[in-house]
Amino acid sequence: MSIKRTILRPVAYLGGLHADRQRRAFLDAHNHTENVQQKVLDELTDAHQQTDFGRDHALGSVKSIEDFRKAVPIRTYEDMRPYMDRVFEGRTDALLPDGHELLMFSLTSGTTGKPKHIPVTKHFADTMRRGSNVWGISALRDHPAGWLRAILRISSPMCEYTSPTGVPCGAISGLLMQNQKKIVRRMYVTPATAASIEDPQVKYYTICRCGVTRDVAMIITANPSSTIAMIEAGRNHAERLIRDVADGTLTPPGDLPQNVAEAVKFKPNKALARRMQEGVDRDGQLLPSHFWNPSLLANWTGGTLKLYLKRLGELFGDVPVRDVGLLASEGRFSLPLESGASSGVAEIMGNFFEFIPADQRGCDQPDALGAHELEVGGEYFLIVTNWAGLWRYDLDDRIRVTGHLGESPIFEFLSRGLHTANITGEKITEHQVVEAMRIAARQLDLHIDTFVLQGHFADIPYYQLQIEADASNNTRRLGDLMDEALAELNIEYGAKRKSGRLGPIRPAALEPGALRLREQAKIAARRGRDEQYKHQYLMTEIIED
Protein backbone atom coordinates (compact mmCIF):
# COMPACT_ATOMS: atom_id res chain seq x y z
CA MET A 1 0.00 0.00 0.00
CA SER A 2 1.31 3.47 -0.94
CA ILE A 3 2.15 6.11 1.66
CA LYS A 4 -0.69 8.26 0.31
CA ARG A 5 -3.25 5.49 0.80
CA THR A 6 -1.92 4.80 4.29
CA ILE A 7 -2.35 8.46 5.26
CA LEU A 8 -5.87 8.57 3.86
CA ARG A 9 -7.06 5.38 5.58
CA PRO A 10 -8.29 7.01 8.84
CA VAL A 11 -10.27 9.65 6.95
CA ALA A 12 -11.70 7.05 4.59
CA TYR A 13 -12.61 4.84 7.54
CA LEU A 14 -14.70 7.63 9.13
CA GLY A 15 -16.36 8.42 5.80
CA GLY A 16 -17.09 4.74 5.32
CA LEU A 17 -18.72 4.51 8.75
CA HIS A 18 -21.09 7.36 7.85
CA ALA A 19 -21.98 5.79 4.51
CA ASP A 20 -22.47 2.39 6.13
CA ARG A 21 -24.90 3.88 8.66
CA GLN A 22 -26.87 5.28 5.74
CA ARG A 23 -26.79 1.87 4.06
CA ARG A 24 -28.13 0.11 7.17
CA ALA A 25 -30.90 2.69 7.58
CA PHE A 26 -31.83 2.27 3.92
CA LEU A 27 -31.98 -1.52 4.17
CA ASP A 28 -34.06 -1.35 7.37
CA ALA A 29 -36.55 1.04 5.76
CA HIS A 30 -37.68 -1.71 3.39
CA ASN A 31 -39.03 -3.71 6.30
CA HIS A 32 -41.55 -0.91 6.84
CA THR A 33 -42.22 0.26 3.27
CA GLU A 34 -45.82 1.40 3.71
CA ASN A 35 -45.01 3.41 6.83
CA VAL A 36 -41.88 4.94 5.29
CA GLN A 37 -43.80 5.97 2.20
CA GLN A 38 -46.56 7.56 4.29
CA LYS A 39 -43.93 9.50 6.24
CA VAL A 40 -42.26 10.74 3.04
CA LEU A 41 -45.61 11.92 1.65
CA ASP A 42 -46.52 13.64 4.95
CA GLU A 43 -43.19 15.50 4.99
CA LEU A 44 -43.64 16.60 1.38
CA THR A 45 -47.23 17.84 1.76
CA ASP A 46 -46.51 19.58 5.08
CA ALA A 47 -43.46 21.39 3.70
CA HIS A 48 -45.16 22.58 0.50
CA GLN A 49 -48.50 23.84 1.83
CA GLN A 50 -47.62 27.52 1.36
CA THR A 51 -46.19 27.21 -2.14
CA ASP A 52 -48.33 28.25 -5.10
CA PHE A 53 -48.73 24.60 -6.01
CA GLY A 54 -49.64 23.69 -2.43
CA ARG A 55 -52.35 26.33 -2.22
CA ASP A 56 -53.72 25.54 -5.69
CA HIS A 57 -54.08 21.87 -4.71
CA ALA A 58 -55.05 22.34 -1.05
CA LEU A 59 -52.14 20.30 0.24
CA GLY A 60 -52.93 21.55 3.72
CA SER A 61 -56.09 19.45 3.68
CA VAL A 62 -54.35 16.26 2.64
CA LYS A 63 -54.47 13.75 5.51
CA SER A 64 -54.12 10.46 3.65
CA ILE A 65 -52.87 8.94 0.42
CA GLU A 66 -56.43 8.85 -0.85
CA ASP A 67 -56.82 12.58 -0.13
CA PHE A 68 -53.58 13.19 -1.98
CA ARG A 69 -54.71 11.30 -5.08
CA LYS A 70 -57.98 13.24 -5.14
CA ALA A 71 -56.20 16.58 -4.75
CA VAL A 72 -53.40 16.03 -7.26
CA PRO A 73 -53.95 14.39 -10.65
CA ILE A 74 -51.21 12.44 -12.40
CA ARG A 75 -49.32 14.91 -14.55
CA THR A 76 -46.53 15.33 -17.08
CA TYR A 77 -43.80 17.94 -17.09
CA GLU A 78 -45.87 20.01 -19.49
CA ASP A 79 -48.65 20.06 -16.87
CA MET A 80 -46.07 21.21 -14.31
CA ARG A 81 -44.37 23.69 -16.65
CA PRO A 82 -46.29 26.83 -15.51
CA TYR A 83 -44.97 26.29 -11.97
CA MET A 84 -41.52 25.24 -13.20
CA ASP A 85 -41.28 28.32 -15.41
CA ARG A 86 -42.07 30.59 -12.47
CA VAL A 87 -39.27 29.00 -10.45
CA PHE A 88 -36.93 29.36 -13.42
CA GLU A 89 -37.77 33.06 -13.62
CA GLY A 90 -37.05 33.57 -9.91
CA ARG A 91 -40.45 32.92 -8.27
CA THR A 92 -39.18 30.02 -6.20
CA ASP A 93 -42.25 29.98 -3.93
CA ALA A 94 -44.23 28.62 -6.86
CA LEU A 95 -42.89 25.16 -6.01
CA LEU A 96 -40.21 25.39 -3.32
CA PRO A 97 -40.76 25.81 0.44
CA ASP A 98 -39.19 28.66 2.38
CA GLY A 99 -35.62 27.93 3.38
CA HIS A 100 -34.98 25.43 0.58
CA GLU A 101 -31.97 26.98 -1.15
CA LEU A 102 -31.99 26.62 -4.94
CA LEU A 103 -28.57 25.35 -6.07
CA MET A 104 -29.15 24.76 -9.79
CA PHE A 105 -31.54 23.50 -12.43
CA SER A 106 -30.95 19.96 -13.63
CA LEU A 107 -31.33 20.11 -17.39
CA THR A 108 -32.86 17.45 -19.59
CA SER A 109 -34.65 17.26 -22.92
CA GLY A 110 -38.40 17.75 -23.01
CA THR A 111 -40.93 15.94 -25.16
CA THR A 112 -41.97 19.19 -26.83
CA GLY A 113 -38.43 20.30 -27.73
CA LYS A 114 -38.29 22.85 -24.89
CA PRO A 115 -35.82 21.70 -22.20
CA LYS A 116 -36.96 20.67 -18.76
CA HIS A 117 -35.50 22.64 -15.86
CA ILE A 118 -35.71 20.55 -12.70
CA PRO A 119 -35.06 22.66 -9.57
CA VAL A 120 -32.31 21.23 -7.39
CA THR A 121 -32.37 22.38 -3.79
CA LYS A 122 -29.93 21.39 -1.08
CA HIS A 123 -32.60 19.08 0.34
CA PHE A 124 -33.06 17.35 -3.02
CA ALA A 125 -29.30 17.13 -3.60
CA ASP A 126 -28.88 15.58 -0.15
CA THR A 127 -31.34 12.80 -1.00
CA MET A 128 -29.44 12.14 -4.23
CA ARG A 129 -26.12 12.11 -2.40
CA ARG A 130 -27.44 9.69 0.21
CA GLY A 131 -28.41 7.30 -2.56
CA SER A 132 -24.96 7.61 -4.11
CA ASN A 133 -23.37 6.88 -0.73
CA VAL A 134 -25.48 3.76 -0.23
CA TRP A 135 -24.70 2.57 -3.76
CA GLY A 136 -20.99 3.30 -3.34
CA ILE A 137 -20.47 1.66 0.04
CA SER A 138 -22.46 -1.39 -1.11
CA ALA A 139 -20.27 -1.66 -4.21
CA LEU A 140 -17.07 -1.39 -2.17
CA ARG A 141 -18.27 -4.02 0.31
CA ASP A 142 -18.76 -6.39 -2.63
CA HIS A 143 -15.54 -5.33 -4.41
CA PRO A 144 -13.11 -4.37 -1.62
CA ALA A 145 -10.13 -4.28 -4.02
CA GLY A 146 -11.45 -0.88 -5.13
CA TRP A 147 -11.02 0.67 -1.68
CA LEU A 148 -8.94 3.90 -1.70
CA ARG A 149 -8.06 3.55 -5.37
CA ALA A 150 -8.74 6.02 -8.16
CA ILE A 151 -12.21 6.61 -9.62
CA LEU A 152 -12.78 7.65 -13.22
CA ARG A 153 -16.12 9.43 -13.61
CA ILE A 154 -17.52 10.58 -16.92
CA SER A 155 -20.11 13.30 -16.41
CA SER A 156 -21.46 16.55 -17.78
CA PRO A 157 -20.93 20.09 -16.50
CA MET A 158 -23.02 21.56 -13.72
CA CYS A 159 -23.40 24.81 -15.67
CA GLU A 160 -24.09 24.96 -19.39
CA TYR A 161 -25.90 28.29 -19.09
CA THR A 162 -27.68 30.26 -16.37
CA SER A 163 -31.30 31.09 -15.65
CA PRO A 164 -32.57 34.68 -15.87
CA THR A 165 -31.59 35.08 -12.21
CA GLY A 166 -28.13 33.55 -12.65
CA VAL A 167 -28.80 30.01 -11.38
CA PRO A 168 -26.64 27.35 -13.09
CA CYS A 169 -28.39 25.01 -15.52
CA GLY A 170 -26.69 21.72 -16.32
CA ALA A 171 -26.13 18.20 -15.06
CA ILE A 172 -26.83 17.31 -11.46
CA SER A 173 -23.97 14.78 -11.70
CA GLY A 174 -21.63 17.76 -11.98
CA LEU A 175 -23.03 19.25 -8.76
CA LEU A 176 -22.81 15.94 -6.90
CA MET A 177 -19.19 15.47 -7.99
CA GLN A 178 -18.32 19.01 -6.95
CA ASN A 179 -19.95 18.61 -3.53
CA GLN A 180 -18.65 15.12 -2.78
CA LYS A 181 -16.69 14.43 0.37
CA LYS A 182 -13.11 15.64 0.05
CA ILE A 183 -11.77 12.10 0.51
CA VAL A 184 -13.84 10.94 -2.48
CA ARG A 185 -12.89 13.95 -4.64
CA ARG A 186 -9.24 13.05 -4.10
CA MET A 187 -9.92 9.73 -5.81
CA TYR A 188 -11.24 11.34 -9.03
CA VAL A 189 -8.74 11.28 -11.90
CA THR A 190 -10.13 14.11 -14.03
CA PRO A 191 -10.58 17.79 -13.18
CA ALA A 192 -14.14 19.10 -13.06
CA THR A 193 -13.37 21.34 -16.05
CA ALA A 194 -13.00 18.29 -18.31
CA ALA A 195 -16.77 17.80 -18.21
CA SER A 196 -17.25 21.03 -20.15
CA ILE A 197 -15.14 20.04 -23.19
CA GLU A 198 -17.50 20.23 -26.16
CA ASP A 199 -15.57 18.24 -28.79
CA PRO A 200 -16.34 14.55 -28.00
CA GLN A 201 -13.00 13.24 -29.29
CA VAL A 202 -11.07 15.85 -27.31
CA LYS A 203 -13.14 15.17 -24.20
CA TYR A 204 -12.83 11.40 -24.28
CA TYR A 205 -9.14 11.48 -25.16
CA THR A 206 -8.48 13.92 -22.31
CA ILE A 207 -10.37 11.75 -19.81
CA CYS A 208 -8.46 8.68 -20.98
CA ARG A 209 -5.15 10.55 -20.74
CA CYS A 210 -5.95 11.76 -17.22
CA GLY A 211 -6.80 8.25 -16.09
CA VAL A 212 -4.20 6.17 -17.87
CA THR A 213 -1.40 6.89 -15.37
CA ARG A 214 -3.63 6.37 -12.31
CA ASP A 215 -4.56 3.13 -10.54
CA VAL A 216 -8.19 3.25 -11.64
CA ALA A 217 -10.43 0.90 -9.66
CA MET A 218 -13.85 2.04 -10.86
CA ILE A 219 -15.18 3.65 -14.02
CA ILE A 220 -18.52 5.29 -13.29
CA THR A 221 -20.89 6.87 -15.80
CA ALA A 222 -24.55 6.59 -16.68
CA ASN A 223 -24.27 5.44 -20.28
CA PRO A 224 -21.94 2.52 -21.09
CA SER A 225 -21.36 4.02 -24.52
CA SER A 226 -19.39 6.79 -22.78
CA THR A 227 -16.94 4.26 -21.31
CA ILE A 228 -16.58 2.60 -24.70
CA ALA A 229 -16.08 5.97 -26.44
CA MET A 230 -13.41 6.93 -23.91
CA ILE A 231 -11.46 3.69 -24.42
CA GLU A 232 -11.81 3.87 -28.18
CA ALA A 233 -10.55 7.45 -28.19
CA GLY A 234 -7.37 6.11 -26.60
CA ARG A 235 -7.22 3.14 -28.97
CA ASN A 236 -7.78 5.26 -32.07
CA HIS A 237 -4.95 7.56 -31.01
CA ALA A 238 -2.74 4.97 -29.34
CA GLU A 239 0.52 6.33 -30.74
CA ARG A 240 -0.35 9.84 -29.57
CA LEU A 241 -1.45 8.57 -26.14
CA ILE A 242 1.70 6.53 -25.60
CA ARG A 243 3.83 9.52 -26.58
CA ASP A 244 1.89 11.75 -24.16
CA VAL A 245 2.44 9.25 -21.34
CA ALA A 246 6.16 9.05 -22.08
CA ASP A 247 6.59 12.83 -22.31
CA GLY A 248 4.17 13.90 -19.56
CA THR A 249 2.06 15.91 -22.02
CA LEU A 250 -1.56 16.21 -23.13
CA THR A 251 -2.06 16.67 -26.88
CA PRO A 252 -5.63 15.65 -27.76
CA PRO A 253 -6.76 15.38 -31.41
CA GLY A 254 -8.24 18.87 -31.36
CA ASP A 255 -8.21 22.12 -29.45
CA LEU A 256 -7.98 21.80 -25.66
CA PRO A 257 -9.77 24.55 -23.68
CA GLN A 258 -7.34 26.71 -21.74
CA ASN A 259 -9.06 26.11 -18.39
CA VAL A 260 -8.60 22.36 -18.82
CA ALA A 261 -4.96 22.70 -19.87
CA GLU A 262 -4.26 24.75 -16.75
CA ALA A 263 -5.98 22.20 -14.47
CA VAL A 264 -3.91 19.15 -15.42
CA LYS A 265 -0.25 18.38 -14.86
CA PHE A 266 1.57 15.17 -15.71
CA LYS A 267 4.98 13.68 -15.11
CA PRO A 268 6.78 11.67 -17.81
CA ASN A 269 6.22 7.93 -17.34
CA LYS A 270 8.42 6.13 -19.82
CA ALA A 271 8.05 2.76 -18.08
CA LEU A 272 4.26 2.81 -18.52
CA ALA A 273 4.64 4.01 -22.10
CA ARG A 274 6.90 1.02 -22.84
CA ARG A 275 4.40 -1.36 -21.25
CA MET A 276 1.58 0.11 -23.32
CA GLN A 277 3.60 -0.19 -26.52
CA GLU A 278 4.47 -3.78 -25.70
CA GLY A 279 0.77 -4.47 -25.25
CA VAL A 280 -0.06 -2.95 -28.64
CA ASP A 281 2.72 -4.95 -30.31
CA ARG A 282 1.48 -8.17 -28.67
CA ASP A 283 -2.29 -7.74 -29.06
CA GLY A 284 -2.47 -5.56 -32.15
CA GLN A 285 -4.46 -2.89 -30.32
CA LEU A 286 -4.39 -0.83 -27.13
CA LEU A 287 -6.54 -2.39 -24.39
CA PRO A 288 -7.44 -1.21 -20.86
CA SER A 289 -5.51 -4.16 -19.41
CA HIS A 290 -2.29 -2.57 -20.72
CA PHE A 291 -2.60 0.19 -18.13
CA TRP A 292 -5.45 -0.60 -15.70
CA ASN A 293 -6.63 -3.34 -13.37
CA PRO A 294 -10.17 -2.11 -12.56
CA SER A 295 -12.36 -3.76 -9.93
CA LEU A 296 -15.72 -2.56 -11.24
CA LEU A 297 -17.48 -0.88 -14.16
CA ALA A 298 -20.58 1.09 -13.19
CA ASN A 299 -23.22 2.15 -15.71
CA TRP A 300 -26.76 1.46 -16.87
CA THR A 301 -27.25 -2.15 -17.96
CA GLY A 302 -31.01 -2.37 -18.42
CA GLY A 303 -33.37 -1.77 -21.30
CA THR A 304 -31.73 -1.09 -24.63
CA LEU A 305 -28.35 -0.41 -23.05
CA LYS A 306 -27.70 -4.10 -22.46
CA LEU A 307 -26.50 -4.15 -26.08
CA TYR A 308 -23.30 -2.44 -24.98
CA LEU A 309 -22.37 -5.09 -22.42
CA LYS A 310 -20.78 -7.39 -24.99
CA ARG A 311 -18.47 -4.63 -26.15
CA LEU A 312 -17.55 -3.79 -22.56
CA GLY A 313 -16.64 -7.44 -22.12
CA GLU A 314 -14.47 -7.41 -25.23
CA LEU A 315 -12.58 -4.38 -23.94
CA PHE A 316 -12.36 -5.18 -20.22
CA GLY A 317 -12.62 -8.94 -20.03
CA ASP A 318 -14.38 -10.32 -16.96
CA VAL A 319 -14.42 -7.09 -14.92
CA PRO A 320 -17.76 -7.01 -13.01
CA VAL A 321 -20.41 -4.54 -14.14
CA ARG A 322 -22.82 -2.93 -11.67
CA ASP A 323 -25.88 -0.97 -12.72
CA VAL A 324 -25.99 2.57 -11.32
CA GLY A 325 -29.76 2.39 -10.93
CA LEU A 326 -32.74 4.18 -12.40
CA LEU A 327 -31.26 7.64 -12.20
CA ALA A 328 -32.42 10.77 -14.01
CA SER A 329 -32.46 14.55 -13.78
CA GLU A 330 -35.71 14.15 -11.85
CA GLY A 331 -34.16 12.00 -9.12
CA ARG A 332 -32.83 8.61 -8.11
CA PHE A 333 -35.50 5.93 -8.17
CA SER A 334 -33.68 2.64 -7.62
CA LEU A 335 -30.50 1.37 -5.99
CA PRO A 336 -28.90 -1.83 -7.33
CA LEU A 337 -27.34 -3.72 -4.44
CA GLU A 338 -25.50 -6.40 -6.41
CA SER A 339 -23.34 -6.57 -9.53
CA GLY A 340 -24.30 -8.35 -12.74
CA ALA A 341 -28.00 -7.45 -12.51
CA SER A 342 -29.96 -4.56 -14.00
CA SER A 343 -32.48 -4.47 -11.15
CA GLY A 344 -32.44 -2.18 -8.13
CA VAL A 345 -34.54 -1.74 -5.02
CA ALA A 346 -36.95 1.20 -4.97
CA GLU A 347 -35.47 4.34 -3.36
CA ILE A 348 -38.37 4.79 -0.94
CA MET A 349 -36.64 7.25 1.41
CA GLY A 350 -36.35 10.05 -1.16
CA ASN A 351 -39.50 9.57 -3.23
CA PHE A 352 -43.18 8.80 -2.78
CA PHE A 353 -43.93 6.16 -5.41
CA GLU A 354 -47.03 5.08 -7.26
CA PHE A 355 -47.11 2.41 -9.94
CA ILE A 356 -49.59 2.17 -12.82
CA PRO A 357 -50.06 -1.36 -14.24
CA ALA A 358 -48.74 -1.35 -17.81
CA ASP A 359 -51.99 -2.67 -19.24
CA GLN A 360 -53.80 0.36 -17.78
CA ARG A 361 -51.52 2.87 -19.47
CA GLY A 362 -53.72 5.55 -21.05
CA CYS A 363 -56.83 4.74 -19.00
CA ASP A 364 -58.73 7.71 -17.58
CA GLN A 365 -58.75 6.25 -14.06
CA PRO A 366 -55.87 3.76 -13.78
CA ASP A 367 -55.12 1.94 -10.55
CA ALA A 368 -52.33 3.63 -8.59
CA LEU A 369 -50.50 1.05 -6.50
CA GLY A 370 -48.15 1.69 -3.62
CA ALA A 371 -44.59 0.42 -3.45
CA HIS A 372 -45.69 -2.38 -1.10
CA GLU A 373 -48.39 -3.66 -3.46
CA LEU A 374 -46.48 -4.89 -6.51
CA GLU A 375 -46.19 -8.43 -7.87
CA VAL A 376 -43.03 -10.10 -9.13
CA GLY A 377 -43.16 -10.24 -12.92
CA GLY A 378 -45.58 -7.33 -13.12
CA GLU A 379 -44.83 -4.43 -15.45
CA TYR A 380 -45.69 -0.90 -14.37
CA PHE A 381 -45.23 2.76 -15.20
CA LEU A 382 -43.56 4.85 -12.54
CA ILE A 383 -45.25 7.88 -10.92
CA VAL A 384 -43.09 9.91 -8.50
CA THR A 385 -43.50 12.72 -6.00
CA ASN A 386 -40.30 14.12 -4.53
CA TRP A 387 -38.26 17.14 -3.41
CA ALA A 388 -37.61 18.33 -6.98
CA GLY A 389 -41.05 19.97 -7.17
CA LEU A 390 -42.53 16.94 -8.93
CA TRP A 391 -46.04 15.93 -7.90
CA ARG A 392 -47.52 12.64 -9.13
CA TYR A 393 -45.13 13.02 -12.02
CA ASP A 394 -45.46 10.55 -14.88
CA LEU A 395 -41.84 9.58 -15.47
CA ASP A 396 -42.91 7.59 -18.58
CA ASP A 397 -40.59 4.74 -17.59
CA ARG A 398 -41.80 1.16 -17.92
CA ILE A 399 -40.34 -1.17 -15.30
CA ARG A 400 -40.61 -4.86 -14.43
CA VAL A 401 -40.59 -6.15 -10.85
CA THR A 402 -37.98 -8.89 -10.46
CA GLY A 403 -38.14 -9.45 -6.70
CA HIS A 404 -38.60 -7.86 -3.29
CA LEU A 405 -36.43 -6.54 -0.50
CA GLY A 406 -38.62 -6.72 2.57
CA GLU A 407 -41.88 -5.09 1.47
CA SER A 408 -40.33 -3.07 -1.38
CA PRO A 409 -40.06 -3.94 -5.06
CA ILE A 410 -36.79 -4.66 -6.82
CA PHE A 411 -37.29 -3.62 -10.43
CA GLU A 412 -35.51 -3.23 -13.75
CA PHE A 413 -35.98 -0.54 -16.36
CA LEU A 414 -37.49 -1.79 -19.63
CA SER A 415 -38.15 1.20 -21.84
CA ARG A 416 -39.65 4.59 -22.17
CA GLY A 417 -43.39 4.46 -22.62
CA LEU A 418 -43.28 6.42 -25.84
CA HIS A 419 -40.91 3.88 -27.39
CA THR A 420 -43.73 1.83 -28.83
CA ALA A 421 -44.54 1.56 -32.53
CA ASN A 422 -47.80 0.43 -34.06
CA ILE A 423 -48.94 0.11 -37.66
CA THR A 424 -51.62 -2.58 -37.60
CA GLY A 425 -52.13 -3.24 -33.90
CA GLU A 426 -48.87 -5.04 -33.19
CA LYS A 427 -47.63 -2.43 -30.63
CA ILE A 428 -43.99 -3.47 -30.59
CA THR A 429 -41.77 -1.94 -27.93
CA GLU A 430 -38.17 -0.83 -28.11
CA HIS A 431 -37.34 -3.47 -25.52
CA GLN A 432 -38.68 -6.19 -27.84
CA VAL A 433 -36.81 -4.77 -30.82
CA VAL A 434 -33.49 -4.72 -28.97
CA GLU A 435 -34.02 -8.27 -27.74
CA ALA A 436 -34.89 -9.44 -31.27
CA MET A 437 -31.67 -7.91 -32.61
CA ARG A 438 -29.67 -9.53 -29.82
CA ILE A 439 -31.10 -12.93 -30.73
CA ALA A 440 -30.54 -12.43 -34.47
CA ALA A 441 -27.00 -11.09 -34.10
CA ARG A 442 -26.07 -13.96 -31.78
CA GLN A 443 -27.14 -16.49 -34.41
CA LEU A 444 -24.83 -14.84 -36.95
CA ASP A 445 -22.03 -14.33 -34.39
CA LEU A 446 -22.19 -10.56 -34.89
CA HIS A 447 -21.77 -7.63 -32.49
CA ILE A 448 -24.29 -4.91 -33.32
CA ASP A 449 -24.98 -2.12 -30.86
CA THR A 450 -26.40 0.56 -33.16
CA PHE A 451 -29.31 0.28 -35.53
CA VAL A 452 -32.75 1.83 -36.12
CA LEU A 453 -36.07 0.15 -36.83
CA GLN A 454 -38.83 2.29 -38.29
CA GLY A 455 -42.32 1.49 -39.54
CA HIS A 456 -43.33 2.19 -43.15
CA PHE A 457 -46.92 2.37 -44.30
CA ALA A 458 -47.29 0.87 -47.80
CA ASP A 459 -49.63 -1.50 -49.60
CA ILE A 460 -48.24 -4.09 -47.24
CA PRO A 461 -46.82 -2.19 -44.23
CA TYR A 462 -43.40 -3.22 -42.98
CA TYR A 463 -40.55 -2.19 -40.71
CA GLN A 464 -37.28 -0.98 -42.16
CA LEU A 465 -34.01 -1.94 -40.45
CA GLN A 466 -31.45 0.83 -40.89
CA ILE A 467 -27.97 -0.53 -40.25
CA GLU A 468 -24.51 0.57 -41.29
CA ALA A 469 -23.06 -1.42 -44.17
CA ASP A 470 -19.99 -2.60 -42.25
CA ALA A 471 -22.07 -4.02 -39.37
CA SER A 472 -23.04 -7.17 -41.27
CA ASN A 473 -22.06 -8.74 -44.57
CA ASN A 474 -25.51 -10.30 -44.82
CA THR A 475 -28.11 -7.69 -43.93
CA ARG A 476 -30.90 -9.69 -45.60
CA ARG A 477 -30.28 -12.71 -43.37
CA LEU A 478 -29.99 -10.47 -40.32
CA GLY A 479 -33.36 -8.90 -41.15
CA ASP A 480 -34.99 -12.33 -41.58
CA LEU A 481 -33.68 -13.59 -38.25
CA MET A 482 -34.73 -10.39 -36.48
CA ASP A 483 -38.18 -10.72 -38.03
CA GLU A 484 -38.51 -14.29 -36.73
CA ALA A 485 -37.34 -13.30 -33.25
CA LEU A 486 -39.71 -10.34 -33.08
CA ALA A 487 -42.63 -12.61 -34.04
CA GLU A 488 -41.74 -14.85 -31.08
CA LEU A 489 -41.39 -11.94 -28.67
CA ASN A 490 -44.61 -10.16 -29.71
CA ILE A 491 -47.55 -12.44 -30.48
CA GLU A 492 -49.50 -9.64 -32.19
CA TYR A 493 -46.56 -8.94 -34.50
CA GLY A 494 -46.37 -12.68 -35.22
CA ALA A 495 -50.09 -12.80 -35.98
CA LYS A 496 -49.92 -9.80 -38.33
CA ARG A 497 -46.92 -11.31 -40.13
CA LYS A 498 -48.63 -14.66 -40.44
CA SER A 499 -51.79 -13.07 -41.83
CA GLY A 500 -49.88 -10.94 -44.30
CA ARG A 501 -50.98 -7.67 -42.74
CA LEU A 502 -47.33 -6.88 -42.10
CA GLY A 503 -44.50 -7.56 -44.50
CA PRO A 504 -41.06 -8.81 -43.43
CA ILE A 505 -38.40 -6.49 -42.06
CA ARG A 506 -36.53 -4.78 -44.90
CA PRO A 507 -32.87 -3.95 -44.24
CA ALA A 508 -31.43 -0.68 -45.58
CA ALA A 509 -27.63 -0.41 -45.58
CA LEU A 510 -26.24 2.99 -44.58
CA GLU A 511 -22.77 4.43 -44.96
CA PRO A 512 -20.44 3.68 -41.99
CA GLY A 513 -20.83 6.38 -39.32
CA ALA A 514 -24.17 7.64 -40.67
CA LEU A 515 -26.17 6.83 -37.54
CA ARG A 516 -23.61 8.48 -35.27
CA LEU A 517 -23.66 11.66 -37.36
CA ARG A 518 -27.45 11.67 -37.18
CA GLU A 519 -27.35 11.34 -33.38
CA GLN A 520 -24.80 14.12 -33.00
CA ALA A 521 -27.07 16.43 -34.99
CA LYS A 522 -30.00 15.55 -32.68
CA ILE A 523 -27.90 16.15 -29.57
CA ALA A 524 -26.82 19.56 -30.86
CA ALA A 525 -30.36 20.54 -31.85
CA ARG A 526 -31.79 19.52 -28.46
CA ARG A 527 -28.96 21.10 -26.42
CA GLY A 528 -28.34 17.62 -25.06
CA ARG A 529 -25.20 15.95 -23.72
CA ASP A 530 -23.46 13.10 -25.46
CA GLU A 531 -23.09 10.81 -22.44
CA GLN A 532 -26.73 11.20 -21.41
CA TYR A 533 -28.14 10.61 -24.88
CA LYS A 534 -29.88 7.26 -25.24
CA HIS A 535 -29.83 5.93 -28.77
CA GLN A 536 -33.38 5.36 -30.05
CA TYR A 537 -33.55 1.92 -31.63
CA LEU A 538 -37.25 2.10 -32.47
CA MET A 539 -38.70 5.14 -34.18
CA THR A 540 -42.33 5.63 -33.26
CA GLU A 541 -43.13 7.88 -36.23
CA ILE A 542 -44.49 5.84 -39.14
CA ILE A 543 -43.30 6.86 -42.61
CA GLU A 544 -45.70 6.72 -45.55
CA ASP A 545 -44.08 5.29 -48.69
Secondary structure, 3 states (H helix, E strand, C coil): CCHHHHHHHHHHHHHHHHHHHHHHHHHHHCCCHHHHHHHHHHHHHHHCCCCHHHHHCCHHHCCCHHHHHHHCCCECHHHHHHHHHHHHCCCHHHCCCCCCCEEEEEEECCCCCCCEEEEEEHHHHHHHHHHHHHHHHHHHHHCHHHCCCEEEECCCCCCCEECCCCCEEECHHHHHHHCCCHHHHCCECCCHHHHHCCCHHHHHHHHHHHHHCCCEEEEECCCHHHHHHHHHHHHHCHHHHHHHHHHCCCCCCCCCCHHHHHHCCCCCCHHHHHHHHHHHHHHCCCCHHHCCCCCEEECCCCHHHHHHHHHHHHHHCCCCEECCCCEECCEECEECCCCCCCCEEECCCCEEEEEEEHHHCCCCCCCCECCCCCCCCCEEEEEEEECCCEEEEEEEEEEEEEEEECCEEEEEEEEECCCEECCCCCCEEHHHHHHHHHHHHHHCCCCCCCCEEEEEECCCCEEEEEEEHHHCCCHHHHHHHHHHHHHHHCHHHHHHHHHCCCCCCEEEEECCCHHHHHHHHHHHHCCCCHHHCCCCCEEEEEEEC
